[in-house]
């Protein structure tokens, strides 16, 4: 609801549409009335990519923006997205800027290292980047028509993650380019409940398994990654490294172990 409220002032004359893509809930939520350009798609089955693909099929615009529901957009966000694509014709994909809504360290304390927020801050200049980030991303519709929609094996409600990584790789393989748009700014909610080490490691391990679904890695490569990651973590612990370093190494090891989990189904 907060996201829709933050978007509403930028809808202008009605040429922009909002599609609320809701999935994994038994019944559709109640949405604000009075927004004539708002469409609501509901799917009981979990699967973010499935409902996103339905939204893509129904969208009428030549620019498509995807936003997670636990953020709000800055004033002028939609104008900034349009300006980015209008002035930088070389890019078909957009990685928007994502900042925390509050100072994570002040709100959560030392355990903020385990929040795993999708923060994206590559500075104040437009630059070419390797990939988008799912919480705040955009595409030219022609690019999605060219390379196809999201891989429904991935993302929340399915494999868990990596759907934007796989899409970015497909775009690059097609010779298409992605840019970072610093003025397409959103603010991500800082939820204390996310600052949980077990959750942090579980998510990283899920990422590793997802990586094996859409990337090619040999068994030797995966075993080597696990050995290196374990060595790095043990060394960090031995020298008494601080919690941020330990958390980074724990994440690296969890991803490697997830990739090992995925070896059985990887060809």
KABELTA-V320819 format. One line per field, one symbol per residue. phi: phi as a letter, one per 20 degrees, with the letter a starting at -180 (. if undefined). A space follows every 50 residues. Layout:
BEGIN
phi: ???
END
This chain:
BEGIN
phi: .fffffegfeflfoedcddeddbmdfbffedgenefeedcdccfffqgff fffffgfefdeeccdccfedbcefgngffffffgffecffddcceeecdf fcfgfffdngfgfeflfeeccdnddfcfcfbecgfbbbbfgfffffdnef fffdngncfobmfffffffffffenedccedfeeeccegddgffecfffg ffffffgfffgffccdcfgfffffgfffffffffffffemffggfgffff fgffffffffgeffddd
END
